[in-house]
Amino acid sequence: MQFEIIGQITDIEIIAVDNTIRDLEKINRLYGKGRWRKLKGIAVVMTADYTGKAELHWYESHGIGRRGIKIKRFI
């Protein structure tokens, strides 16, 4: 699903760090090795048929940045 984040992501929480991430091997292979964290937050998103708040999940590592941002659910 294509979407655009409008504004800032708020209410950011850490879900998992390093070995507690299920897809750690895949993330290291796709994006490079790093100290990965899985995070979630709330943001206003715009899709083809919806504009409003959604819960987002993504992976983040220092020096690499945010990767794999996806909409988990609409609020």
Contacts in CASP RR format, 6 or more apart in sequence:
PFRMAT RR
TARGET T0000
AUTHOR 0000-0000-0000
METHOD contacts of the structure
MODEL  1
MQFEIIGQITDIEIIAVDNTIRDLEKINRLYGKGRWRKLKGIAVVMTADY
TGKAELHWYESHGIGRRGIKIKRFI
1 47 0 8 1.000
1 71 0 8 1.000
2 47 0 8 1.000
2 48 0 8 1.000
3 45 0 8 1.000
3 46 0 8 1.000
3 47 0 8 1.000
3 54 0 8 1.000
3 71 0 8 1.000
4 45 0 8 1.000
4 46 0 8 1.000
4 47 0 8 1.000
5 43 0 8 1.000
5 44 0 8 1.000
5 45 0 8 1.000
5 56 0 8 1.000
5 69 0 8 1.000
6 43 0 8 1.000
6 44 0 8 1.000
6 45 0 8 1.000
6 46 0 8 1.000
6 51 0 8 1.000
7 43 0 8 1.000
7 44 0 8 1.000
8 43 0 8 1.000
9 41 0 8 1.000
9 42 0 8 1.000
9 43 0 8 1.000
9 56 0 8 1.000
10 41 0 8 1.000
10 42 0 8 1.000
10 43 0 8 1.000
11 41 0 8 1.000
11 42 0 8 1.000
12 39 0 8 1.000
12 40 0 8 1.000
12 41 0 8 1.000
13 39 0 8 1.000
13 40 0 8 1.000
13 41 0 8 1.000
14 37 0 8 1.000
14 38 0 8 1.000
14 39 0 8 1.000
15 38 0 8 1.000
15 39 0 8 1.000
15 40 0 8 1.000
15 57 0 8 1.000
16 22 0 8 1.000
16 37 0 8 1.000
16 38 0 8 1.000
17 35 0 8 1.000
17 36 0 8 1.000
17 37 0 8 1.000
17 38 0 8 1.000
18 24 0 8 1.000
18 35 0 8 1.000
18 36 0 8 1.000
18 37 0 8 1.000
21 27 0 8 1.000
21 36 0 8 1.000
21 37 0 8 1.000
21 38 0 8 1.000
21 59 0 8 1.000
24 36 0 8 1.000
27 36 0 8 1.000
27 59 0 8 1.000
27 67 0 8 1.000
28 34 0 8 1.000
28 36 0 8 1.000
30 67 0 8 1.000
31 59 0 8 1.000
31 61 0 8 1.000
31 64 0 8 1.000
31 67 0 8 1.000
32 64 0 8 1.000
34 61 0 8 1.000
34 62 0 8 1.000
34 64 0 8 1.000
35 61 0 8 1.000
35 62 0 8 1.000
36 59 0 8 1.000
36 60 0 8 1.000
36 61 0 8 1.000
37 59 0 8 1.000
37 60 0 8 1.000
37 61 0 8 1.000
38 57 0 8 1.000
38 58 0 8 1.000
38 59 0 8 1.000
39 57 0 8 1.000
39 58 0 8 1.000
39 59 0 8 1.000
39 60 0 8 1.000
40 55 0 8 1.000
40 56 0 8 1.000
40 57 0 8 1.000
40 58 0 8 1.000
40 72 0 8 1.000
41 55 0 8 1.000
41 56 0 8 1.000
41 57 0 8 1.000
42 53 0 8 1.000
42 54 0 8 1.000
42 55 0 8 1.000
42 56 0 8 1.000
42 75 0 8 1.000
43 53 0 8 1.000
43 54 0 8 1.000
43 56 0 8 1.000
44 51 0 8 1.000
44 52 0 8 1.000
44 53 0 8 1.000
44 54 0 8 1.000
45 51 0 8 1.000
45 52 0 8 1.000
45 53 0 8 1.000
45 54 0 8 1.000
45 56 0 8 1.000
45 71 0 8 1.000
46 52 0 8 1.000
47 71 0 8 1.000
50 74 0 8 1.000
52 74 0 8 1.000
52 75 0 8 1.000
53 74 0 8 1.000
53 75 0 8 1.000
54 71 0 8 1.000
54 72 0 8 1.000
54 73 0 8 1.000
54 74 0 8 1.000
54 75 0 8 1.000
55 71 0 8 1.000
55 72 0 8 1.000
55 73 0 8 1.000
55 74 0 8 1.000
55 75 0 8 1.000
56 69 0 8 1.000
56 70 0 8 1.000
56 71 0 8 1.000
56 72 0 8 1.000
57 69 0 8 1.000
57 70 0 8 1.000
57 72 0 8 1.000
58 66 0 8 1.000
58 67 0 8 1.000
58 68 0 8 1.000
58 69 0 8 1.000
58 70 0 8 1.000
59 66 0 8 1.000
59 67 0 8 1.000
59 68 0 8 1.000
60 66 0 8 1.000
60 67 0 8 1.000
61 67 0 8 1.000
END
